[in-house]
Amino acid sequence: MSAKQLNLLAFNKPEIRTLHLTWFAFFISFMVWFAHAPLMVVIREAMHLTEQEVKILLILNVALTIPARIVVGMLVDKYGPRQMFSSILILGGLISIGFAFTQTYQQLAIVRFFSGFVGAGFVVGIRMISEWFPARQTGVAQGIYGGWGNFGSAAAAILLPSIALYFGAENGWRYAIGSTGVLAIVYGCIYFFSVSNTPKGATYFKPKKMGAMEVTSKTDLVLYILMNIPMYLALSVLTWKLSAKMQWIDPIVSYAIYAILIVLYLYQVKKIIQLNQSIFHTEMPEVQRYAFKQIAILDLTYMLTFGAELAVCSMLPLYYVDTFNVEPILAGILAGIYPFINLFARPAGGWLSDKLGRKVTLSIVTSGAAVSFFILSSVSTEWALWTVVAVTILCGIFSKAGSGAVYAMVPLIQRRMTGQFAGMVGAFGNVGGLAFLTVLSFADTNIFFMTIAATAAFVFLMILIFLNEPSGYMFEVLEDGTVEMIDVK
């Protein structure tokens, strides 16, 4: 069966039902995660918040997602996506309802911080889809899962203001956000009783050890340790923003957080070495080996693609207003085109990966991102608005197709560790968004777009030089010691 024969209307097939049930679970998790965004103006007025307090809430919303995706990636490999996605939806629903009942800014901030955990739900579906679709179809299936599920944030922006308006008064926003929580809890229960971790008769592969990834060589061990640094740096930057830039955290507290992050990193390094100590005296069997450089490059690629998506979505409405004096309502409509691209671009990236190959597709989308963002960095007030919007759409197509292409490859490296790989790659997407927005806080928009273009050019070179196309067969060692061979062509 080829990728183009994937019939999304064949609901009688369990893999198609699982795909639809899973992308909708992701859709709801993103609705819950971003439910506050379209209602922030109303929340600000009802709770009498300052602009600084609003910015802090927006930062706190993504702070926990970076480490949460790593942890959830490990847990999904151990316990399975059925249990994990249901748990995340139910817990996320309770957090959302808690946000609706908050009475003080401190309560808003604390609950918003914990809501970042819901953003890790994306990782769970990657493992689920990889279990239900063969390698030759996993690209388009992962693209549909990611692209359609990602639309949950746009759905929140479309639906929740109307719900809040329907209930009216100053508590309308509470009913709107609380309703997403109820929906998440109900669907979490439905999902648990509607799916299974694997097709009937299939084996659910689990990592042999927990707490860190298994690597298969000393060089990979060093690279893995180094690739953990950006995530801790990102959390340090968040702390710095909340302290030095916004004065929300006392300097002494911020120093304590920095110290804790250093200790946590050193502990993580210790855990990585302990878990992989066997590679110092025993050569890993060929069937269990994989090249960690593949994950490192996918980390960087998703840092570019999803990082650019997060950053551009955050600044685009103001960019149209400030640069071209567009009315705020029109600016919102024009900026709203950007997330809609996900509906087709991310599945297209996965589909092209299945048809053309993973390395070729990643090379195309990263080079395209480099060129299109470079053009966007040259924009001036003399440009016609429609031209700028067209270039922005082109940037969105390449970046979102790139996200689809990344996750078309993640499950093909070592299936039993797909959750951990997806968690680390996903965390780097948030790292990228934070990094690009930090650049924007210091420089103008042209430098911001140029930074993304330069990052895309660098990632393109890394892909050309170091990325290997998955080919031939992938081997998985069963618990009884036998080996299963999986075709990844």
Secondary structure, DSSP 4 states (H G I P E B T S, - for coil): --GGG--TT-TTSHHHHHHHHHHHHHHHHHHHHTTTGGGHHHHHHHHT--HHHHHHHHHHHHHTHHHHHHHHHHHHHHH-HHHHHHHHHHHHHHHHHHHHT--SHHHHHHHHHHHGGGGGHHHHHHHHHHHHS-HHHHHHHHHHHHHHHHTHHHHHHHHHHHHHHHH-STTHHHHHHHHHHHHHHHHHHHHHHH--SSSTT------SS-SS---SSHHHHHHHHHHTHHHHHHHHHHHHIIIIIT--S-HHHHHHHHHHHHHHHHHHHHHHHHHTGGGGTSPPPGGG---HHHHHHHHHHHHHHHHHHHHHHHHHHHHHHHHH---HHHHHHHHHHHHHTHHHHHHHHHHHHHHH-HHHHHHHHHHHHHHHHHHHTT--TTS-HHHHHHHHHHHHHHHHHHHHHHHHHGGGT-GGGHHHHHHHHHHHHHHHHHHHHHHHHHS-HHHHHHHHHHHHHHHHHHHHHH-----SEEEEE-TTS-EEEEE--
